[in-house]
Amino acid sequence: MLVNAKDILKESKVIQFNINNLEWTKWILEECNYLHKNVILGVSSKAINYMGGPNTVFLLVEGLMKDLNIDIKVCLHLDHGKDVNLCKKCIDAGFTSVMFDGSSLSMDDNIKCTREVKEYASLFNVTVEGEVGVIGGALPDALAVNNFVLKTNVDMIAFAMGTVHGYGHMDINWTLLDNVKKNTNVPLVLHGGSGISNDTLKLLINHGIDKININTDLQFVFSKAIRRFLNMNSDVYDPRVILGSGELALKNEVKNKLDVLDGRCLD
């Protein structure tokens, strides 16, 4: 069932796995369905362009859910939408959740644009994620995060807390996280979830994180598996076989991350 993020988060914590092509979308859906775990499929603006556009992405997800008999709850979410019009286009295409990332704007402009997206999304029962601070950069204070939530009425909030996108040095500000959790009454989102140990991810959940975003970890194991396959099978040219060589590694990483939600840290 395709639902918005709120419908999933009211039941449990959740991991957002970003999708980059048909194969990833299919495998993530299959593994989450097999494990009976609701999932948020995140898709960046670059991935949307690569896959053909918002309508193509929506129809791909909708079609796979039907053909694969997916019976878990699935949310299709625009990740880091930096343009109000793109957010609206994704909503019009059928996305059930969008993120407006105004972290590069002034706080006033971030609030203004996020509120515009929220008002439009509310017409279609679509959830909205906002962001305060710069992931991998400047951290906000807890009052600024709470003020942003109150002024925009977002359904969930991402904020810089010392993590980074991709792999890099992290210095998580636990005090900031605890203060935001104490003062902000919406689900909290962790960006830059890749490269963090499962034990630390579990600790982040215990400190109040409700949604964990994963992309780079999947890219790493997927590309590593394909390189290994091609090094051993240089005569293979069928793209389905080449891409398919990364399926097991990707599914294993999806399971590994989902185990965190059950408290099973496998590091």
Long-range contacts (C-beta under 8 A, 24 or more apart in sequence): 1-71, 1-72, 1-73, 1-74, 2-61, 2-62, 2-65, 2-74, 2-75, 2-76, 2-94, 2-96, 3-73, 3-74, 3-75, 3-96, 4-75, 4-96, 4-97, 4-125, 4-126, 4-127, 4-155, 5-40, 5-75, 5-77, 5-96, 5-97, 5-127, 5-129, 5-155, 5-156, 5-187, 5-211, 6-127, 6-155, 7-73, 7-75, 8-38, 8-39, 8-40, 8-73, 8-75, 9-156, 9-187, 9-210, 9-211, 11-38, 11-73, 12-38, 12-261, 13-205, 13-209, 13-210, 13-211, 13-212, 13-261, 14-38, 14-39, 14-40, 14-210, 14-211, 14-212, 14-261, 15-39, 15-40, 15-193, 15-211, 15-212, 15-213, 15-214, 15-257, 15-258, 15-260, 15-261, 16-40, 16-41, 16-42, 16-77, 16-79, 16-211, 16-212, 16-213, 16-214, 17-41, 17-42, 17-214, 17-215, 17-218, 17-254, 17-257, 18-42, 18-43, 18-44, 18-47, 18-79, 18-213, 18-214, 18-215, 18-218, 19-43, 19-47, 19-57, 19-61, 20-47, 20-50, 20-51, 20-219, 21-50, 21-51, 21-243, 22-60, 22-64, 23-243, 23-244, 23-246, 23-247, 24-218, 24-222, 24-250, 25-60, 25-61, 25-64, 26-64, 26-68, 27-247, 27-250, 27-251, 27-254, 28-250, 28-254, 29-61, 29-64, 29-65, 29-68, 29-70, 29-74, 30-68, 30-251, 31-251, 31-254, 31-255, 31-258, 32-72, 32-74, 32-254, 32-258, 33-68, 33-70, 33-71, 33-72, 35-255, 35-258, 36-72, 37-72, 37-258, 37-261, 38-72, 38-73, 38-74, 38-75, 39-72, 39-73, 39-74, 39-75, 40-74, 40-75, 40-77, 40-97, 40-211, 41-74, 41-75, 41-76, 41-77, 42-77, 42-78, 42-79, 42-213, 42-215, 43-76, 43-77, 43-78, 43-79, 44-78, 44-79, 44-80, 45-78, 45-80, 45-81, 45-82, 45-83, 45-86, 48-78, 48-86, 48-90, 53-93, 54-78, 54-86, 54-89, 54-90, 54-92, 54-93, 54-95, 55-93, 55-94, 57-93, 57-95, 58-93, 58-94, 58-95, 62-94, 75-127, 77-129, 79-213, 80-131, 81-117, 84-113, 84-116, 84-117, 87-117, 87-120, 87-121, 88-117, 88-120, 91-120, 91-121, 91-124, 91-126, 95-126, 96-125, 96-126, 96-127, 97-126, 97-127, 97-128, 97-129, 97-155, 98-126, 98-127, 98-128, 98-129, 99-128, 99-129, 99-130, 99-131, 99-158, 100-128, 100-129, 100-130, 100-131, 101-131, 102-130, 102-131, 103-131, 103-132, 103-133, 103-134, 103-135, 103-160, 104-134, 107-132, 107-144, 107-148, 110-148, 111-148, 111-151, 111-152, 114-148, 114-152, 114-154, 115-151, 115-152, 115-153, 118-152, 118-153, 118-154, 127-155, 127-156, 128-152, 128-154, 128-155, 128-156, 129-154, 129-155, 129-156, 129-157, 129-158, 129-189, 130-154, 130-156, 130-157, 130-158, 131-157, 131-158, 131-159, 131-191, 132-157, 132-158, 132-159, 132-160, 133-159, 133-160, 133-161, 134-160, 135-160, 135-163, 135-164, 135-165, 135-191, 135-192, 136-160, 136-163, 136-164, 136-165, 136-168, 136-192, 139-173, 139-176, 140-176, 141-176, 142-176, 142-179, 142-180, 142-182, 142-183, 142-184, 143-183, 145-180, 145-183, 145-184, 146-180, 146-183, 146-184, 149-184, 149-185, 149-186, 154-186, 155-186, 155-187, 156-186, 156-187, 156-188, 156-189, 156-210, 156-211, 157-184, 157-186, 157-187, 157-188, 157-189, 158-188, 158-189, 158-190, 158-191, 159-188, 161-190, 163-190, 163-191, 163-192, 163-193, 163-196, 164-192, 164-195, 165-191, 165-192, 165-216, 166-192, 166-194, 166-195, 166-216, 167-194, 167-195, 167-216, 167-220, 168-195, 170-195, 170-196, 172-200, 172-204, 174-207, 177-204, 177-207, 177-208, 177-209, 178-207, 178-208, 180-208, 181-207, 181-208, 187-211, 189-213, 193-217, 193-257, 194-218, 194-220, 197-265, 197-267, 198-256, 198-257, 198-259, 198-260, 198-265, 198-266, 198-267, 199-265, 199-267, 201-257, 201-260, 201-265, 202-260, 202-263, 202-265, 205-260, 205-261, 212-257, 212-260, 214-257, 217-253, 217-257, 218-250, 218-253, 218-254, 221-246, 221-249, 221-250, 221-252, 221-253, 222-246, 222-249, 222-250, 224-249, 225-249, 225-250
